[in-house]
């Protein structure tokens, strides 16, 4: 074999081996990330749902405090509670309204 052909062949094999090593490493990293993925603390958890009963103190359609969206402050027997209601457009679409002083459950 000529030296130039040998160098080209060696370069192709080296590039192929390097590509395979990178792909295999990326798959291992992805598998580890999937295994160690934990649900976010702020993710919705139906086990944390609760029922509140009280009087509406304040309704804010577009809160600047996270989580963004509609908020209502409800006066309960144990004190005021801030409740995030989600996107105000969804509430309007479903004809959901709240008024200050109104009772909610």
C-alpha positions in Angstrom: 0.0 0.0 0.0 1.2 3.5 -0.7 1.9 5.7 2.4 -0.8 8.2 1.4 -3.5 5.6 1.0 -2.4 4.0 4.3 -2.7 7.4 6.1 -6.2 8.0 4.6 -7.4 4.6 5.6 -6.0 5.0 9.1 -7.7 8.4 9.4 -11.0 7.0 8.3 -10.8 4.2 10.9 -9.7 6.6 13.6 -12.6 9.0 12.8 -15.1 6.1 12.8 -13.8 4.8 16.2 -14.0 8.3 17.6 -17.6 8.8 16.3 -18.7 5.4 17.9 -17.1 6.4 21.2 -18.9 9.7 21.3 -22.3 8.1 20.4 -21.8 5.4 23.1 -20.9 8.0 25.7 -23.8 10.2 24.8 -26.2 7.2 25.3 -24.8 6.5 28.7 -25.2 10.1 29.8 -28.8 10.1 28.6 -29.6 6.8 30.4 -28.1 8.1 33.7 -30.1 11.4 33.3 -33.3 9.5 32.8 -32.7 7.2 35.8 -31.9 10.1 38.1 -34.7 12.4 36.9 -36.9 13.3 39.8 -40.2 15.1 39.7 -39.9 18.8 40.4 -41.0 20.0 43.7 -43.3 22.5 41.9 -44.8 19.9 39.7 -48.5 19.2 40.1 -49.1 16.4 42.6 -52.8 15.3 43.1 -51.9 13.9 46.5 -51.3 17.5 47.7 -54.8 18.7 46.7 -57.0 20.1 49.4 -60.4 21.7 49.8 -60.6 25.3 51.1 -63.7 27.0 52.3 -63.9 30.7 53.0 -64.5 34.2 51.7 -62.7 35.8 48.8 -60.5 38.6 50.0 -58.8 39.5 46.8 -58.8 38.3 43.2 -55.9 39.1 40.9 -56.3 38.2 37.2 -52.6 38.6 36.3 -50.3 38.2 39.2 -46.7 39.4 39.1 -45.8 36.9 41.8 -44.8 33.4 40.7 -46.5 31.2 39.7 -47.9 33.7 37.1 -51.6 33.7 36.3 -54.8 34.3 38.3 -54.6 34.2 42.1 -57.2 34.5 44.7 -56.7 35.2 48.4 -59.2 33.2 50.5 -59.9 34.0 54.2 -60.3 30.5 55.8 -60.8 29.6 59.5 -57.0 29.2 59.8 -56.2 32.5 58.1 -55.7 33.9 54.6 -54.5 31.5 51.9 -53.1 32.5 48.5 -54.4 30.1 45.7 -53.0 29.9 42.2 -55.8 29.3 39.8 -53.9 29.1 36.5 -54.3 31.0 33.3 -57.0 33.7 33.5 -58.0 33.1 29.9 -59.0 29.5 30.8 -61.1 30.7 33.6 -62.9 33.2 31.4 -63.4 30.6 28.7 -65.2 28.4 31.3 -67.2 31.4 32.6 -65.6 31.1 36.0 -65.8 34.3 38.0 -64.9 35.4 41.6 -66.0 38.5 43.4 -64.5 39.9 46.6 -66.6 39.0 49.6 -68.1 35.9 47.9 -68.0 32.5 49.5 -66.0 29.7 47.9 -65.3 26.0 48.5 
